[in-house]
Amino acid sequence: MLGDLAAFGGLFLTAFAAATILPLQSEAALVGLLLA
């Protein structure tokens, strides 16, 4: 359960950073979570 929370928290931070200040691809993080 704690691992899931950390994974979703990381996805949230990646998506938030991609939407605001950094040119990131949050889709890559989502695909990584789906494949894991």
Rosetta constraint file for C-alpha pairs under 8 A:
AtomPair CA 1 CA 5 HARMONIC 6.39 0.50
AtomPair CA 2 CA 6 HARMONIC 6.24 0.50
AtomPair CA 3 CA 7 HARMONIC 6.16 0.50
AtomPair CA 4 CA 8 HARMONIC 6.15 0.50
AtomPair CA 5 CA 9 HARMONIC 5.93 0.50
AtomPair CA 6 CA 10 HARMONIC 6.05 0.50
AtomPair CA 7 CA 11 HARMONIC 6.24 0.50
AtomPair CA 7 CA 33 HARMONIC 7.38 0.50
AtomPair CA 8 CA 12 HARMONIC 6.09 0.50
AtomPair CA 9 CA 13 HARMONIC 6.20 0.50
AtomPair CA 10 CA 14 HARMONIC 6.10 0.50
AtomPair CA 11 CA 15 HARMONIC 6.09 0.50
AtomPair CA 11 CA 26 HARMONIC 7.26 0.50
AtomPair CA 11 CA 29 HARMONIC 6.31 0.50
AtomPair CA 11 CA 30 HARMONIC 6.71 0.50
AtomPair CA 12 CA 16 HARMONIC 5.96 0.50
AtomPair CA 13 CA 17 HARMONIC 6.01 0.50
AtomPair CA 14 CA 18 HARMONIC 6.08 0.50
AtomPair CA 14 CA 24 HARMONIC 7.41 0.50
AtomPair CA 14 CA 25 HARMONIC 7.89 0.50
AtomPair CA 14 CA 26 HARMONIC 5.63 0.50
AtomPair CA 14 CA 29 HARMONIC 7.28 0.50
AtomPair CA 15 CA 19 HARMONIC 6.12 0.50
AtomPair CA 15 CA 24 HARMONIC 7.98 0.50
AtomPair CA 15 CA 25 HARMONIC 7.72 0.50
AtomPair CA 15 CA 26 HARMONIC 4.93 0.50
AtomPair CA 16 CA 20 HARMONIC 6.23 0.50
AtomPair CA 17 CA 21 HARMONIC 5.69 0.50
AtomPair CA 17 CA 22 HARMONIC 5.49 0.50
AtomPair CA 17 CA 23 HARMONIC 7.84 0.50
AtomPair CA 17 CA 24 HARMONIC 7.10 0.50
AtomPair CA 18 CA 22 HARMONIC 5.21 0.50
AtomPair CA 18 CA 23 HARMONIC 5.51 0.50
AtomPair CA 18 CA 24 HARMONIC 4.62 0.50
AtomPair CA 18 CA 25 HARMONIC 6.32 0.50
AtomPair CA 18 CA 26 HARMONIC 6.31 0.50
AtomPair CA 19 CA 23 HARMONIC 7.96 0.50
AtomPair CA 25 CA 29 HARMONIC 7.34 0.50
AtomPair CA 26 CA 30 HARMONIC 6.41 0.50
AtomPair CA 27 CA 31 HARMONIC 6.15 0.50
AtomPair CA 28 CA 32 HARMONIC 6.15 0.50
AtomPair CA 29 CA 33 HARMONIC 6.28 0.50
AtomPair CA 30 CA 34 HARMONIC 6.24 0.50
AtomPair CA 31 CA 35 HARMONIC 6.15 0.50
AtomPair CA 32 CA 36 HARMONIC 6.15 0.50
